[in-house]
Amino acid sequence: MNLLTRDVPPRSAWALEQAGIHPLLARLYAARGVQSKDELDDALNLLLPPSGMLGTNEAAKLLADAMAQNKRLCIVADYDCDGATACAVAVRGLRMLGAQNVSYLVPDRVVDGYGLTPPIAERVHAQGADVLITVDNGIASVAGVQAAQALGLQVLVTDHHLPGSELPSAEVIVNPNQPGCSFTSKSIAGVGVMFYVLLALRAELRQRGVFDASNQPRLDALLPLVALGTVADVVKLDPNNRRLVAQGLRRVRAGALPPGMAALMRTASRETAKATTFDFGFALGPRINAAGRLADMTLGIECLLTDDAGRADELAKQLDAINRERRVIEGDMREMAMEMAESLFDEGDEPPPAICVFDPDFHEGVVGIVASRIKDKLHRPTFVFAASSAPGKEHELKGSGRSIAGFHLRDALDLVAKRAPGVLLRFGGHAMAAGCTIAEEHLDLFEETLNQVALEWLDAATLQRRLETDGPLPAEYRRVDLVEMLHHEVWGQGFAPPVFCEEIEVVSQRLVGEKHLSLKMKHQGQPVDGIWFGRTEPLPARVKLAYRLDADEWQGQKRVRFLVEGSEL
């Protein structure tokens, strides 16, 4: 692994320090492109205006008209955390703004697959809806939108995924990635797009005299849900997304969060007063996602919608139990998939440019997580396939892919589709994560074509595993209060949490739980404990390590420890 140190522009670091930013934070922010304190201002009034997102004004008019006529609105959600939070934001927000008839429907991952399909449109129509609103999906649902409109439904698509060559014929599309949209935060999550539609709707209702500035609903109450979905979907934390997350976190820490989120925090043994982006990404997100992976995402959405604390606790416990089951299934599957991936090349050789694995016993609900684990270990674009469990679709394989920097996965699938016509039945996604469906008989051809694309696109530099770090940690900053200060900040995709790097003396090391390396080290001559999760091979006495800072408690005393991320041997 190559451990690289981020460049710290001295002028930016100095300017931030002069503006009152702690010297350590000033250095970290400057290395992430922040040039002035103003860029760190997370005030709500600095959010990009809704009018800048193509389609929001038309969406607001469509919804305001529908509400005035008391039409029935139905949200069609996606079955991941972004989809669940977007659905909860839509239902809660529309009701706050006066909608009387709001329901939702979430496709089943196994039976329905992804997005608005014609059968989903029929179910929405059968429920008596007049207006169908997609959240976190729909931009690729050409046939589904057509079917809904043929049934007399008005369709509003809200999505953030990359569009294909053909846009659906919806009455209105709100998606910052659609052609002609100048909204600069292209990486906003699906939940963020829906929040923006609600802001536009509130402005439209003000214009119509339904509300004024003094009595309009406080949509900022929805920001904890927006923050959770944004972090859990691992979208880039550009300045606008950072503001949405910071505002959501502020409300969570103040105790102003939906009962379901509070219950999930308790279930995960996290304190709301000290909530972090890490809690959203690694405690709450996986518990909500587990419902969509193994059961029914309705559980997750209901948990986020209920205002009954007792019901919220009950649902949070169910989600926690499903997540435990998910971990067991994932563990077994990961082991098998990793063996299969490593059998594709001889020991000492480089892995193939792309990895594809399939086993009839794989569970389609966790293929994405397993693909992510293989990608992390082998540093190759990876697809993991499982046989479809949908009735009549037994011959189909559902694949989920994860990529490495420099290899745009959705674009790669697009090229596979062109070079091997008919192999991909469906596909979609982003640069770093994508999904597809293929016939089982085409697996070898898919693997061959994807590998060819990877061979052409990936060079030696891209295939070399690299970790960007923040260089050495000055010894005076190895303090619990500074660890807590760092944890309090908003970190995530595109605004990476601090990782320090330097040569460290390893005093002693031992395995714990058979798969983690517990370390006693000397950092600049002073003792410090550390742990390297998932590492079993011993380290030399002196080694260059990359590590994150953590604080653990021992006999009532808090102390700093290092969480090792990698080494340069």
Disulfide bonds with the S-S distance in Angstrom:
none
